[in-house]
C-alpha cells in the first residue's frame, strides 16, 4: 500500500491549521472549523474546473464526431429563434467551471460566539446564496449556500442583521454569483439575534407568508 501524504494547511478565513490527505478533484477541501475552502495547488484548481464540465466535453466531442459524417446535425435540433431560451450549458460555460458547493456555511466573517439558531427553508429547484449583514455597518457577518428544497440550520452570533439572498441555476463563484441569471432580494425585517431565541426563514413564496422581501439591484447585494 502506498503511503498517504498528509499536508498541513492553514485556513485563510479563521486561521485554523488543517491536516489534509490526498487531494481529490471532485470535492473542494474545506476547513474543519469554519468550512471555508482551503488553498490548493493551481493544477488541482484547473483539473477541478475541467472535471465539473466533463459531461459537456463528452457531449461536445460526440456532436463533433457525428458532425463530420452529417454536418446538418448542427442545425437539425436548433429551436426556433423566436422562442429559444439560453440553455443551461451555455450559462455554465460562461461561469468558467466553478463547482457547486454543498448546502452549508460558505464563509464566516465574525469571530464572536454563535449563540442563536437560524433555520432556512427553500423551494425545490435552483440554488440560493444567503448573506447576513450587520444592520449598522452593512459588513457581511456570514454567508451560506443552499441547494433548493433543502433545510439549513446554523448557529449565528448575537446582533442585528439584515438578510439578503441571491438565486440562480448555475453557481459562478462569490463574485459573479449566478452570472446573468442572478436574482437578488432583501428581507424588509431586521433580525435581532440573541442567546434567548432564533428565527426560521422560509424563502418560499406564500400568500400568507409573514416575511416580506423585495428585489434589489445586483450592486446592492
C-alpha positions as CSV (number, residue, x, y, z in Angstrom):
1,X,0.0,0.0,0.0
2,X,1.4,3.4,-1.0
3,X,1.8,5.9,1.9
4,X,-0.7,8.8,2.1
5,X,0.9,12.3,2.1
6,X,-0.6,14.5,4.8
7,X,-0.4,18.3,4.3
8,X,-0.9,20.9,6.9
9,X,-2.9,23.8,5.5
10,X,-3.8,27.0,7.4
11,X,-7.3,28.4,6.7
12,X,-7.1,31.9,5.3
13,X,-10.5,32.7,6.9
14,X,-10.2,31.6,10.5
15,X,-6.5,30.7,10.8
16,X,-7.1,27.1,11.9
17,X,-4.5,24.5,10.9
18,X,-6.0,21.6,9.0
19,X,-4.4,18.2,8.1
20,X,-5.4,17.2,4.6
21,X,-4.7,13.9,2.8
22,X,-4.6,13.3,-0.9
23,X,-6.4,16.0,-2.9
24,X,-9.4,14.9,-5.0
25,X,-10.7,16.8,-8.0
26,X,-14.4,16.1,-7.2
27,X,-14.5,17.8,-3.8
28,X,-13.0,21.1,-2.5
29,X,-11.1,20.6,0.7
30,X,-12.7,22.7,3.5
31,X,-11.6,23.9,6.9
32,X,-12.8,21.7,9.7
33,X,-13.7,24.7,11.9
34,X,-15.4,27.2,9.6
35,X,-16.0,25.1,6.5
36,X,-14.3,27.7,4.2
37,X,-12.4,26.4,1.2
38,X,-8.7,25.6,1.8
39,X,-5.9,26.8,-0.5
40,X,-4.9,24.2,-3.1
41,X,-2.4,23.9,-5.9
42,X,-3.1,25.7,-9.2
43,X,-3.0,22.3,-11.1
44,X,-5.8,20.9,-8.9
45,X,-7.9,24.0,-9.4
46,X,-7.6,23.6,-13.2
47,X,-8.4,19.9,-13.0
48,X,-11.5,20.6,-10.8
49,X,-12.9,23.1,-13.3
50,X,-12.4,20.6,-16.1
51,X,-14.0,17.8,-14.0
52,X,-17.1,19.9,-13.4
53,X,-17.8,20.1,-17.1
54,X,-16.7,16.6,-18.1
55,X,-20.2,15.8,-19.3
56,X,-20.2,18.9,-21.6
57,X,-16.9,17.9,-23.0
58,X,-18.1,14.4,-23.8
59,X,-21.3,15.7,-25.4
60,X,-19.3,18.2,-27.5
61,X,-16.9,15.5,-28.6
62,X,-19.8,13.3,-29.6
63,X,-21.6,16.0,-31.6
64,X,-18.3,16.9,-33.3
65,X,-17.7,13.3,-34.3
66,X,-21.3,13.0,-35.7
67,X,-21.0,16.4,-37.5
68,X,-18.1,15.0,-39.6
69,X,-20.4,12.5,-41.2
70,X,-23.6,14.5,-41.0
71,X,-23.0,18.3,-40.9
72,X,-26.7,19.1,-40.7
73,X,-26.7,17.6,-37.2
74,X,-25.6,21.0,-36.0
75,X,-28.8,22.7,-37.2
76,X,-31.3,19.8,-37.1
77,X,-32.2,20.3,-33.5
78,X,-31.9,24.0,-33.1
79,X,-35.1,25.6,-31.6
80,X,-36.9,28.4,-33.4
81,X,-35.1,31.7,-32.6
82,X,-38.3,33.4,-31.6
83,X,-38.9,31.0,-28.6
84,X,-35.4,29.8,-27.8
85,X,-34.1,30.4,-24.2
86,X,-30.5,30.4,-23.2
87,X,-29.5,26.8,-22.4
88,X,-28.2,25.9,-19.0
89,X,-25.0,24.5,-20.6
90,X,-24.2,27.9,-22.2
91,X,-24.8,29.7,-18.9
92,X,-22.5,27.2,-17.2
93,X,-19.7,27.7,-19.7
94,X,-19.9,31.4,-19.1
95,X,-19.0,30.7,-15.4
96,X,-15.6,29.2,-16.2
97,X,-16.4,26.0,-14.4
98,X,-16.9,26.7,-10.8
99,X,-18.0,23.7,-8.7
100,X,-21.4,23.8,-7.0
101,X,-20.9,23.9,-3.2
102,X,-22.9,21.7,-0.8
103,X,-25.6,23.2,1.4
104,X,-23.9,24.7,4.4
105,X,-21.8,27.6,5.8
106,X,-19.9,29.3,2.9
107,X,-17.9,31.9,4.9
108,X,-17.8,33.5,8.3
109,X,-16.5,37.0,8.9
110,X,-17.4,37.3,12.6
111,X,-15.3,35.6,15.3
112,X,-17.9,36.1,18.1
113,X,-19.5,33.1,19.8
114,X,-22.6,31.8,17.9
115,X,-25.4,31.8,20.3
116,X,-28.7,31.8,18.3
117,X,-30.1,29.4,15.7
118,X,-31.1,30.4,12.2
119,X,-33.1,27.9,10.1
120,X,-33.7,28.5,6.4
121,X,-36.1,26.5,4.2
122,X,-36.1,26.8,0.4
123,X,-38.2,25.9,-2.6
124,X,-37.1,22.9,-4.7
125,X,-35.1,23.9,-7.8
126,X,-32.1,26.2,-8.3
127,X,-29.6,27.4,-5.7
128,X,-29.5,30.1,-3.0
129,X,-26.7,32.2,-1.7
130,X,-27.7,33.8,1.6
131,X,-25.9,36.7,3.3
132,X,-26.3,38.1,6.8
133,X,-25.1,41.7,7.1
134,X,-24.6,43.9,10.1
135,X,-27.6,46.3,10.1
136,X,-25.4,49.2,11.1
137,X,-22.2,48.8,9.3
138,X,-23.5,46.8,6.3
139,X,-20.5,44.5,6.7
140,X,-21.0,40.8,6.0
141,X,-21.3,38.5,9.0
142,X,-21.9,35.1,7.5
143,X,-22.8,33.6,4.1
144,X,-24.5,30.3,3.3
145,X,-25.0,28.2,0.1
146,X,-28.2,26.3,-0.2
147,X,-29.5,23.8,-2.8
148,X,-33.2,24.3,-3.5
149,X,-35.6,22.2,-1.4
150,X,-33.1,21.6,1.4
151,X,-33.4,22.8,5.0
152,X,-30.4,24.5,6.5
153,X,-29.7,25.2,10.2
154,X,-26.8,27.3,11.5
155,X,-25.9,29.0,14.8
156,X,-25.1,32.7,14.4
157,X,-23.6,35.4,16.6
158,X,-25.7,37.8,18.6
159,X,-26.6,41.1,16.8
160,X,-28.9,42.9,14.5
161,X,-28.6,41.6,11.0
162,X,-30.1,42.1,7.5
163,X,-30.8,39.1,5.4
164,X,-30.1,39.2,1.6
165,X,-30.2,36.3,-0.8
166,X,-29.4,35.6,-4.5
167,X,-30.9,32.8,-6.6
168,X,-30.0,31.2,-9.9
169,X,-29.3,27.9,-11.7
170,X,-25.5,27.9,-12.2
171,X,-23.0,28.9,-9.5
172,X,-20.3,31.2,-10.9
173,X,-18.5,32.0,-7.6
174,X,-19.0,34.6,-4.9
175,X,-18.1,37.5,-7.2
176,X,-20.3,36.7,-10.1
177,X,-22.9,34.8,-8.0
178,X,-25.2,33.0,-10.6
179,X,-24.0,35.0,-13.6
180,X,-26.6,36.7,-15.9
181,X,-29.4,34.7,-14.4
182,X,-28.9,36.0,-10.8
183,X,-31.9,37.4,-9.0
184,X,-31.2,39.3,-5.8
185,X,-33.5,40.1,-2.9
186,X,-33.5,41.6,0.6
187,X,-35.8,40.9,3.6
188,X,-37.6,44.0,4.9
189,X,-37.3,42.8,8.5
190,X,-34.1,43.4,10.6
191,X,-33.3,40.2,12.5
192,X,-32.4,40.6,16.2
193,X,-30.4,37.5,17.2
194,X,-29.7,36.9,20.9
195,X,-29.0,34.0,23.2
196,X,-32.7,33.5,24.0
197,X,-34.2,32.8,20.6
198,X,-33.7,32.3,16.9
199,X,-35.5,32.5,13.6
200,X,-36.9,30.2,10.9
201,X,-36.9,31.8,7.5
202,X,-38.8,30.3,4.6
203,X,-37.6,31.5,1.2
204,X,-40.8,30.1,-0.3
205,X,-43.5,32.3,-2.0
206,X,-46.7,32.1,0.1
207,X,-49.8,34.3,0.0
208,X,-50.0,34.0,3.8
209,X,-46.2,34.5,4.4
210,X,-45.1,36.9,7.1
211,X,-41.7,37.7,5.7
212,X,-41.7,40.5,3.2
213,X,-38.9,40.6,0.7
214,X,-38.1,42.9,-2.2
215,X,-35.9,42.7,-5.3
216,X,-32.7,44.7,-5.1
217,X,-30.1,45.7,-7.7
218,X,-27.1,43.3,-8.0
219,X,-24.7,46.1,-6.8
220,X,-26.8,46.4,-3.6
221,X,-26.2,42.7,-2.7
